[in-house]
Structure formats: C-alpha cells, structure tokens
C-alpha cells in the first residue's frame, strides 16, 4: 500500500523519531511505513490521521490489485 507519511511528516518538520513518539511507535516502524514494508494497524492509521489532520484515505492509497 502506498502512503504519504514521509511527505506529510516532512511538511510538518518532524523527524521519524518524533512522529513515532507522537503516535506511540518506534522510529523503525515509521521508517518501515514510509518505505512500504509495513501496513499500519487501523489504530495506528487513526493516530496518524489525527496528527496530520487528514482522512485516512488521504494518507494511505489502497488499490484492489494489492489484495490479489
């Protein structure tokens, strides 16, 4: 799943570690999200949505092909 986490984080001037602290995960988890190696839990997606003041679907881009 593609996402805009890195772009949104950079726009806010946040480090991966700071964003991780804000949403209760490690810097490594944020790095894995940004590189597409990890899809967030629904709880983490909501936390990121709150930090960025965006809808979840504005942060994470889901396509049907990924389900196959």
PDB file of N, CA, C and O in Angstrom:
ATOM      1  N   UNK A   1       0.851  -1.173   0.000  1.00  0.00           N
ATOM      2  CA  UNK A   1       0.000   0.000   0.000  1.00  0.00           C
ATOM      3  C   UNK A   1       0.896   1.235   0.000  1.00  0.00           C
ATOM      4  O   UNK A   1       1.834   1.343   0.791  1.00  0.00           O
ATOM      5  N   UNK A   2       0.594   2.142  -0.884  1.00  0.00           N
ATOM      6  CA  UNK A   2       1.353   3.387  -0.923  1.00  0.00           C
ATOM      7  C   UNK A   2       0.825   4.336   0.145  1.00  0.00           C
ATOM      8  O   UNK A   2      -0.318   4.216   0.586  1.00  0.00           O
ATOM      9  N   UNK A   3       1.669   5.281   0.554  1.00  0.00           N
ATOM     10  CA  UNK A   3       1.221   6.261   1.535  1.00  0.00           C
ATOM     11  C   UNK A   3       1.989   7.564   1.377  1.00  0.00           C
ATOM     12  O   UNK A   3       2.994   7.638   0.670  1.00  0.00           O
ATOM     13  N   UNK A   4       1.490   8.580   2.050  1.00  0.00           N
ATOM     14  CA  UNK A   4       2.092   9.915   2.002  1.00  0.00           C
ATOM     15  C   UNK A   4       2.709  10.296   3.346  1.00  0.00           C
ATOM     16  O   UNK A   4       2.893  11.480   3.625  1.00  0.00           O
ATOM     17  N   UNK A   5       3.024   9.321   4.169  1.00  0.00           N
ATOM     18  CA  UNK A   5       3.534   9.585   5.513  1.00  0.00           C
ATOM     19  C   UNK A   5       4.808  10.424   5.466  1.00  0.00           C
ATOM     20  O   UNK A   5       4.924  11.410   6.194  1.00  0.00           O
ATOM     21  N   UNK A   6       5.757  10.048   4.624  1.00  0.00           N
ATOM     22  CA  UNK A   6       7.026  10.777   4.573  1.00  0.00           C
ATOM     23  C   UNK A   6       6.803  12.226   4.142  1.00  0.00           C
ATOM     24  O   UNK A   6       7.375  13.140   4.736  1.00  0.00           O
ATOM     25  N   UNK A   7       5.986  12.444   3.127  1.00  0.00           N
ATOM     26  CA  UNK A   7       5.719  13.809   2.662  1.00  0.00           C
ATOM     27  C   UNK A   7       5.051  14.646   3.746  1.00  0.00           C
ATOM     28  O   UNK A   7       5.444  15.787   3.989  1.00  0.00           O
ATOM     29  N   UNK A   8       4.049  14.081   4.392  1.00  0.00           N
ATOM     30  CA  UNK A   8       3.317  14.817   5.429  1.00  0.00           C
ATOM     31  C   UNK A   8       4.211  15.088   6.633  1.00  0.00           C
ATOM     32  O   UNK A   8       4.166  16.171   7.217  1.00  0.00           O
ATOM     33  N   UNK A   9       5.017  14.106   7.000  1.00  0.00           N
ATOM     34  CA  UNK A   9       5.941  14.275   8.127  1.00  0.00           C
ATOM     35  C   UNK A   9       6.940  15.393   7.829  1.00  0.00           C
ATOM     36  O   UNK A   9       7.208  16.242   8.679  1.00  0.00           O
ATOM     37  N   UNK A  10       7.484  15.382   6.617  1.00  0.00           N
ATOM     38  CA  UNK A  10       8.454  16.409   6.224  1.00  0.00           C
ATOM     39  C   UNK A  10       7.827  17.802   6.219  1.00  0.00           C
ATOM     40  O   UNK A  10       8.447  18.769   6.661  1.00  0.00           O
ATOM     41  N   UNK A  11       6.594  17.899   5.716  1.00  0.00           N
ATOM     42  CA  UNK A  11       5.890  19.185   5.691  1.00  0.00           C
ATOM     43  C   UNK A  11       5.736  19.761   7.096  1.00  0.00           C
ATOM     44  O   UNK A  11       5.759  20.978   7.281  1.00  0.00           O
ATOM     45  N   UNK A  12       5.577  18.880   8.085  1.00  0.00           N
ATOM     46  CA  UNK A  12       5.409  19.327   9.467  1.00  0.00           C
ATOM     47  C   UNK A  12       6.754  19.518  10.179  1.00  0.00           C
ATOM     48  O   UNK A  12       6.792  19.970  11.323  1.00  0.00           O
ATOM     49  N   UNK A  13       7.843  19.176   9.511  1.00  0.00           N
ATOM     50  CA  UNK A  13       9.166  19.333  10.103  1.00  0.00           C
ATOM     51  C   UNK A  13       9.444  18.342  11.220  1.00  0.00           C
ATOM     52  O   UNK A  13      10.178  18.647  12.160  1.00  0.00           O
ATOM     53  N   UNK A  14       8.856  17.153  11.118  1.00  0.00           N
ATOM     54  CA  UNK A  14       9.014  16.127  12.156  1.00  0.00           C
ATOM     55  C   UNK A  14      10.047  15.093  11.736  1.00  0.00           C
ATOM     56  O   UNK A  14      10.120  14.719  10.565  1.00  0.00           O
ATOM     57  N   UNK A  15      10.834  14.638  12.681  1.00  0.00           N
ATOM     58  CA  UNK A  15      11.714  13.501  12.433  1.00  0.00           C
ATOM     59  C   UNK A  15      10.891  12.221  12.534  1.00  0.00           C
ATOM     60  O   UNK A  15       9.776  12.232  13.056  1.00  0.00           O
ATOM     61  N   UNK A  16      11.440  11.129  12.037  1.00  0.00           N
ATOM     62  CA  UNK A  16      10.759   9.844  12.190  1.00  0.00           C
ATOM     63  C   UNK A  16      10.576   9.512  13.666  1.00  0.00           C
ATOM     64  O   UNK A  16       9.531   8.999  14.067  1.00  0.00           O
ATOM     65  N   UNK A  17      11.589   9.803  14.469  1.00  0.00           N
ATOM     66  CA  UNK A  17      11.521   9.505  15.905  1.00  0.00           C
ATOM     67  C   UNK A  17      10.424  10.326  16.582  1.00  0.00           C
ATOM     68  O   UNK A  17       9.675   9.799  17.405  1.00  0.00           O
ATOM     69  N   UNK A  18      10.327  11.611  16.241  1.00  0.00           N
ATOM     70  CA  UNK A  18       9.319  12.473  16.855  1.00  0.00           C
ATOM     71  C   UNK A  18       7.907  12.014  16.473  1.00  0.00           C
ATOM     72  O   UNK A  18       7.019  11.943  17.322  1.00  0.00           O
ATOM     73  N   UNK A  19       7.712  11.704  15.186  1.00  0.00           N
ATOM     74  CA  UNK A  19       6.398  11.210  14.762  1.00  0.00           C
ATOM     75  C   UNK A  19       6.077   9.899  15.470  1.00  0.00           C
ATOM     76  O   UNK A  19       4.953   9.696  15.928  1.00  0.00           O
ATOM     77  N   UNK A  20       7.054   9.017  15.559  1.00  0.00           N
ATOM     78  CA  UNK A  20       6.848   7.754  16.273  1.00  0.00           C
ATOM     79  C   UNK A  20       6.418   7.987  17.709  1.00  0.00           C
ATOM     80  O   UNK A  20       5.501   7.329  18.199  1.00  0.00           O
ATOM     81  N   UNK A  21       7.080   8.928  18.392  1.00  0.00           N
ATOM     82  CA  UNK A  21       6.704   9.264  19.769  1.00  0.00           C
ATOM     83  C   UNK A  21       5.264   9.769  19.838  1.00  0.00           C
ATOM     84  O   UNK A  21       4.523   9.427  20.759  1.00  0.00           O
ATOM     85  N   UNK A  22       4.880  10.572  18.871  1.00  0.00           N
ATOM     86  CA  UNK A  22       3.542  11.168  18.865  1.00  0.00           C
ATOM     87  C   UNK A  22       2.438  10.127  18.684  1.00  0.00           C
ATOM     88  O   UNK A  22       1.328  10.303  19.186  1.00  0.00           O
ATOM     89  N   UNK A  23       2.742   9.040  17.964  1.00  0.00           N
ATOM     90  CA  UNK A  23       1.714   8.029  17.690  1.00  0.00           C
ATOM     91  C   UNK A  23       1.959   6.712  18.422  1.00  0.00           C
ATOM     92  O   UNK A  23       1.208   5.752  18.248  1.00  0.00           O
ATOM     93  N   UNK A  24       3.018   6.667  19.248  1.00  0.00           N
ATOM     94  CA  UNK A  24       3.242   5.506  20.103  1.00  0.00           C
ATOM     95  C   UNK A  24       3.907   4.318  19.442  1.00  0.00           C
ATOM     96  O   UNK A  24       3.667   3.174  19.828  1.00  0.00           O
ATOM     97  N   UNK A  25       4.755   4.584  18.429  1.00  0.00           N
ATOM     98  CA  UNK A  25       5.508   3.503  17.796  1.00  0.00           C
ATOM     99  C   UNK A  25       6.974   3.926  17.689  1.00  0.00           C
ATOM    100  O   UNK A  25       7.319   5.070  17.983  1.00  0.00           O
ATOM    101  N   UNK A  26       7.821   3.005  17.272  1.00  0.00           N
ATOM    102  CA  UNK A  26       9.249   3.297  17.156  1.00  0.00           C
ATOM    103  C   UNK A  26       9.571   4.039  15.858  1.00  0.00           C
ATOM    104  O   UNK A  26       8.768   4.072  14.925  1.00  0.00           O
ATOM    105  N   UNK A  27      10.748   4.626  15.823  1.00  0.00           N
ATOM    106  CA  UNK A  27      11.237   5.261  14.602  1.00  0.00           C
ATOM    107  C   UNK A  27      11.320   4.226  13.474  1.00  0.00           C
ATOM    108  O   UNK A  27      11.046   4.539  12.315  1.00  0.00           O
ATOM    109  N   UNK A  28      11.699   2.998  13.821  1.00  0.00           N
ATOM    110  CA  UNK A  28      11.819   1.936  12.828  1.00  0.00           C
ATOM    111  C   UNK A  28      10.470   1.626  12.176  1.00  0.00           C
ATOM    112  O   UNK A  28      10.404   1.340  10.981  1.00  0.00           O
ATOM    113  N   UNK A  29       9.395   1.685  12.970  1.00  0.00           N
ATOM    114  CA  UNK A  29       8.059   1.446  12.423  1.00  0.00           C
ATOM    115  C   UNK A  29       7.697   2.541  11.428  1.00  0.00           C
ATOM    116  O   UNK A  29       7.147   2.255  10.364  1.00  0.00           O
ATOM    117  N   UNK A  30       7.999   3.783  11.760  1.00  0.00           N
ATOM    118  CA  UNK A  30       7.734   4.895  10.840  1.00  0.00           C
ATOM    119  C   UNK A  30       8.555   4.707   9.569  1.00  0.00           C
ATOM    120  O   UNK A  30       8.047   4.910   8.466  1.00  0.00           O
ATOM    121  N   UNK A  31       9.817   4.321   9.716  1.00  0.00           N
ATOM    122  CA  UNK A  31      10.665   4.064   8.546  1.00  0.00           C
ATOM    123  C   UNK A  31      10.073   2.963   7.676  1.00  0.00           C
ATOM    124  O   UNK A  31      10.046   3.089   6.452  1.00  0.00           O
ATOM    125  N   UNK A  32       9.600   1.888   8.294  1.00  0.00           N
ATOM    126  CA  UNK A  32       9.007   0.780   7.547  1.00  0.00           C
ATOM    127  C   UNK A  32       7.725   1.209   6.843  1.00  0.00           C
ATOM    128  O   UNK A  32       7.463   0.779   5.719  1.00  0.00           O
ATOM    129  N   UNK A  33       6.927   2.050   7.489  1.00  0.00           N
ATOM    130  CA  UNK A  33       5.722   2.594   6.852  1.00  0.00           C
ATOM    131  C   UNK A  33       6.093   3.402   5.616  1.00  0.00           C
ATOM    132  O   UNK A  33       5.529   3.213   4.538  1.00  0.00           O
ATOM    133  N   UNK A  34       7.048   4.299   5.791  1.00  0.00           N
ATOM    134  CA  UNK A  34       7.434   5.193   4.696  1.00  0.00           C
ATOM    135  C   UNK A  34       8.016   4.438   3.506  1.00  0.00           C
ATOM    136  O   UNK A  34       7.839   4.854   2.360  1.00  0.00           O
ATOM    137  N   UNK A  35       8.696   3.353   3.765  1.00  0.00           N
ATOM    138  CA  UNK A  35       9.313   2.588   2.680  1.00  0.00           C
ATOM    139  C   UNK A  35       8.370   1.540   2.097  1.00  0.00           C
ATOM    140  O   UNK A  35       8.735   0.840   1.152  1.00  0.00           O
ATOM    141  N   UNK A  36       7.156   1.423   2.651  1.00  0.00           N
ATOM    142  CA  UNK A  36       6.171   0.492   2.119  1.00  0.00           C
ATOM    143  C   UNK A  36       6.350  -0.939   2.559  1.00  0.00           C
ATOM    144  O   UNK A  36       5.706  -1.834   2.012  1.00  0.00           O
ATOM    145  N   UNK A  37       7.213  -1.184   3.542  1.00  0.00           N
ATOM    146  CA  UNK A  37       7.434  -2.549   4.034  1.00  0.00           C
ATOM    147  C   UNK A  37       6.415  -2.960   5.089  1.00  0.00           C
ATOM    148  O   UNK A  37       6.348  -4.131   5.465  1.00  0.00           O
ATOM    149  N   UNK A  38       5.625  -2.010   5.566  1.00  0.00           N
ATOM    150  CA  UNK A  38       4.707  -2.276   6.679  1.00  0.00           C
ATOM    151  C   UNK A  38       3.411  -1.519   6.440  1.00  0.00           C
ATOM    152  O   UNK A  38       3.430  -0.333   6.110  1.00  0.00           O
ATOM    153  N   UNK A  39       2.290  -2.202   6.607  1.00  0.00           N
ATOM    154  CA  UNK A  39       0.984  -1.551   6.563  1.00  0.00           C
ATOM    155  C   UNK A  39       0.508  -1.352   8.003  1.00  0.00           C
ATOM    156  O   UNK A  39       0.638  -2.254   8.830  1.00  0.00           O
ATOM    157  N   UNK A  40      -0.032  -0.192   8.297  1.00  0.00           N
ATOM    158  CA  UNK A  40      -0.381   0.115   9.687  1.00  0.00           C
ATOM    159  C   UNK A  40      -1.624  -0.624  10.165  1.00  0.00           C
ATOM    160  O   UNK A  40      -2.483  -1.016   9.376  1.00  0.00           O
ATOM    161  N   UNK A  41      -1.693  -0.801  11.472  1.00  0.00           N
ATOM    162  CA  UNK A  41      -2.938  -1.260  12.079  1.00  0.00           C
ATOM    163  C   UNK A  41      -3.952  -0.135  11.930  1.00  0.00           C
ATOM    164  O   UNK A  41      -3.573   1.006  11.667  1.00  0.00           O
ATOM    165  N   UNK A  42      -5.211  -0.433  12.091  1.00  0.00           N
ATOM    166  CA  UNK A  42      -6.234   0.609  11.990  1.00  0.00           C
ATOM    167  C   UNK A  42      -6.032   1.655  13.089  1.00  0.00           C
ATOM    168  O   UNK A  42      -6.285   2.840  12.871  1.00  0.00           O
ATOM    169  N   UNK A  43      -5.583   1.225  14.257  1.00  0.00           N
ATOM    170  CA  UNK A  43      -5.322   2.165  15.355  1.00  0.00           C
ATOM    171  C   UNK A  43      -4.218   3.139  14.981  1.00  0.00           C
ATOM    172  O   UNK A  43      -4.350   4.343  15.201  1.00  0.00           O
ATOM    173  N   UNK A  44      -3.127   2.628  14.417  1.00  0.00           N
ATOM    174  CA  UNK A  44      -2.029   3.496  14.009  1.00  0.00           C
ATOM    175  C   UNK A  44      -2.470   4.429  12.880  1.00  0.00           C
ATOM    176  O   UNK A  44      -2.095   5.601  12.861  1.00  0.00           O
ATOM    177  N   UNK A  45      -3.255   3.916  11.954  1.00  0.00           N
ATOM    178  CA  UNK A  45      -3.755   4.763  10.862  1.00  0.00           C
ATOM    179  C   UNK A  45      -4.573   5.922  11.412  1.00  0.00           C
ATOM    180  O   UNK A  45      -4.432   7.051  10.943  1.00  0.00           O
ATOM    181  N   UNK A  46      -5.430   5.660  12.402  1.00  0.00           N
ATOM    182  CA  UNK A  46      -6.221   6.730  13.016  1.00  0.00           C
ATOM    183  C   UNK A  46      -5.335   7.721  13.760  1.00  0.00           C
ATOM    184  O   UNK A  46      -5.580   8.927  13.712  1.00  0.00           O
ATOM    185  N   UNK A  47      -4.313   7.228  14.445  1.00  0.00           N
ATOM    186  CA  UNK A  47      -3.404   8.132  15.157  1.00  0.00           C
ATOM    187  C   UNK A  47      -2.670   9.049  14.173  1.00  0.00           C
ATOM    188  O   UNK A  47      -2.540  10.249  14.418  1.00  0.00           O
ATOM    189  N   UNK A  48      -2.197   8.490  13.075  1.00  0.00           N
ATOM    190  CA  UNK A  48      -1.533   9.302  12.056  1.00  0.00           C
ATOM    191  C   UNK A  48      -2.505  10.310  11.445  1.00  0.00           C
ATOM    192  O   UNK A  48      -2.148  11.459  11.184  1.00  0.00           O
ATOM    193  N   UNK A  49      -3.720   9.864  11.225  1.00  0.00           N
ATOM    194  CA  UNK A  49      -4.758  10.750  10.704  1.00  0.00           C
ATOM    195  C   UNK A  49      -4.963  11.953  11.616  1.00  0.00           C
ATOM    196  O   UNK A  49      -5.108  13.080  11.143  1.00  0.00           O
ATOM    197  N   UNK A  50      -4.975  11.714  12.901  1.00  0.00           N
ATOM    198  CA  UNK A  50      -5.142  12.809  13.864  1.00  0.00           C
ATOM    199  C   UNK A  50      -3.945  13.749  13.872  1.00  0.00           C
ATOM    200  O   UNK A  50      -4.121  14.967  13.922  1.00  0.00           O
ATOM    201  N   UNK A  51      -2.728  13.207  13.825  1.00  0.00           N
ATOM    202  CA  UNK A  51      -1.521  14.038  13.828  1.00  0.00           C
ATOM    203  C   UNK A  51      -1.484  14.919  12.579  1.00  0.00           C
ATOM    204  O   UNK A  51      -1.192  16.112  12.661  1.00  0.00           O
ATOM    205  N   UNK A  52      -1.782  14.323  11.427  1.00  0.00           N
ATOM    206  CA  UNK A  52      -1.696  15.055  10.167  1.00  0.00           C
ATOM    207  C   UNK A  52      -2.965  15.851   9.847  1.00  0.00           C
ATOM    208  O   UNK A  52      -2.985  16.642   8.904  1.00  0.00           O
ATOM    209  N   UNK A  53      -4.022  15.638  10.636  1.00  0.00           N
ATOM    210  CA  UNK A  53      -5.304  16.300  10.393  1.00  0.00           C
ATOM    211  C   UNK A  53      -5.803  16.013   8.975  1.00  0.00           C
ATOM    212  O   UNK A  53      -6.251  16.907   8.255  1.00  0.00           O
ATOM    213  N   UNK A  54      -5.710  14.742   8.603  1.00  0.00           N
ATOM    214  CA  UNK A  54      -6.144  14.274   7.280  1.00  0.00           C
ATOM    215  C   UNK A  54      -6.992  13.027   7.469  1.00  0.00           C
ATOM    216  O   UNK A  54      -6.887  12.342   8.486  1.00  0.00           O
ATOM    217  N   UNK A  55      -7.838  12.734   6.477  1.00  0.00           N
ATOM    218  CA  UNK A  55      -8.576  11.478   6.483  1.00  0.00           C
ATOM    219  C   UNK A  55      -7.592  10.346   6.189  1.00  0.00           C
ATOM    220  O   UNK A  55      -6.589  10.549   5.505  1.00  0.00           O
ATOM    221  N   UNK A  56      -7.880   9.169   6.704  1.00  0.00           N
ATOM    222  CA  UNK A  56      -7.001   8.015   6.485  1.00  0.00           C
ATOM    223  C   UNK A  56      -6.766   7.800   4.998  1.00  0.00           C
ATOM    224  O   UNK A  56      -5.639   7.534   4.581  1.00  0.00           O
ATOM    225  N   UNK A  57      -7.819   7.914   4.194  1.00  0.00           N
ATOM    226  CA  UNK A  57      -7.671   7.670   2.761  1.00  0.00           C
ATOM    227  C   UNK A  57      -6.888   8.771   2.044  1.00  0.00           C
ATOM    228  O   UNK A  57      -6.527   8.611   0.878  1.00  0.00           O
ATOM    229  N   UNK A  58      -6.624   9.874   2.720  1.00  0.00           N
ATOM    230  CA  UNK A  58      -5.751  10.907   2.160  1.00  0.00           C
ATOM    231  C   UNK A  58      -4.272  10.593   2.446  1.00  0.00           C
ATOM    232  O   UNK A  58      -3.377  11.151   1.809  1.00  0.00           O
ATOM    233  N   UNK A  59      -4.035   9.711   3.392  1.00  0.00           N
ATOM    234  CA  UNK A  59      -2.665   9.337   3.772  1.00  0.00           C
ATOM    235  C   UNK A  59      -2.257   8.026   3.114  1.00  0.00           C
ATOM    236  O   UNK A  59      -1.132   7.890   2.635  1.00  0.00           O
ATOM    237  N   UNK A  60      -3.172   7.065   3.092  1.00  0.00           N
ATOM    238  CA  UNK A  60      -2.899   5.729   2.573  1.00  0.00           C
ATOM    239  C   UNK A  60      -3.690   5.487   1.300  1.00  0.00           C
ATOM    240  O   UNK A  60      -4.895   5.734   1.249  1.00  0.00           O
ATOM    241  N   UNK A  61      -3.001   4.999   0.266  1.00  0.00           N
ATOM    242  CA  UNK A  61      -3.614   4.789  -1.039  1.00  0.00           C
ATOM    243  C   UNK A  61      -3.737   3.287  -1.282  1.00  0.00           C
ATOM    244  O   UNK A  61      -2.743   2.594  -1.502  1.00  0.00           O
ATOM    245  N   UNK A  62      -4.962   2.808  -1.239  1.00  0.00           N
ATOM    246  CA  UNK A  62      -5.237   1.377  -1.427  1.00  0.00           C
ATOM    247  C   UNK A  62      -5.717   1.149  -2.849  1.00  0.00           C
ATOM    248  O   UNK A  62      -6.537   1.906  -3.368  1.00  0.00           O
ATOM    249  N   UNK A  63      -5.195   0.091  -3.480  1.00  0.00           N
ATOM    250  CA  UNK A  63      -5.689  -0.318  -4.782  1.00  0.00           C
ATOM    251  C   UNK A  63      -6.078  -1.785  -4.717  1.00  0.00           C
ATOM    252  O   UNK A  63      -5.455  -2.565  -3.996  1.00  0.00           O
ATOM    253  N   UNK A  64      -7.094  -2.159  -5.458  1.00  0.00           N
ATOM    254  CA  UNK A  64      -7.618  -3.533  -5.435  1.00  0.00           C
ATOM    255  C   UNK A  64      -6.567  -4.577  -5.807  1.00  0.00           C
ATOM    256  O   UNK A  64      -6.576  -5.682  -5.265  1.00  0.00           O
ATOM    257  N   UNK A  65      -5.665  -4.238  -6.724  1.00  0.00           N
ATOM    258  CA  UNK A  65      -4.654  -5.208  -7.173  1.00  0.00           C
ATOM    259  C   UNK A  65      -3.804  -5.721  -6.025  1.00  0.00           C
ATOM    260  O   UNK A  65      -3.290  -6.838  -6.090  1.00  0.00           O
ATOM    261  N   UNK A  66      -3.647  -4.928  -4.976  1.00  0.00           N
ATOM    262  CA  UNK A  66      -2.802  -5.322  -3.855  1.00  0.00           C
ATOM    263  C   UNK A  66      -3.377  -6.491  -3.085  1.00  0.00           C
ATOM    264  O   UNK A  66      -2.651  -7.191  -2.379  1.00  0.00           O
ATOM    265  N   UNK A  67      -4.690  -6.710  -3.216  1.00  0.00           N
ATOM    266  CA  UNK A  67      -5.361  -7.784  -2.483  1.00  0.00           C
ATOM    267  C   UNK A  67      -5.146  -9.147  -3.112  1.00  0.00           C
ATOM    268  O   UNK A  67      -5.346 -10.170  -2.456  1.00  0.00           O
ATOM    269  N   UNK A  68      -4.746  -9.177  -4.360  1.00  0.00           N
ATOM    270  CA  UNK A  68      -4.633 -10.441  -5.090  1.00  0.00           C
ATOM    271  C   UNK A  68      -3.328 -11.143  -4.837  1.00  0.00           C
ATOM    272  O   UNK A  68      -3.089 -12.220  -5.383  1.00  0.00           O
TER     273      UNK A  68
END
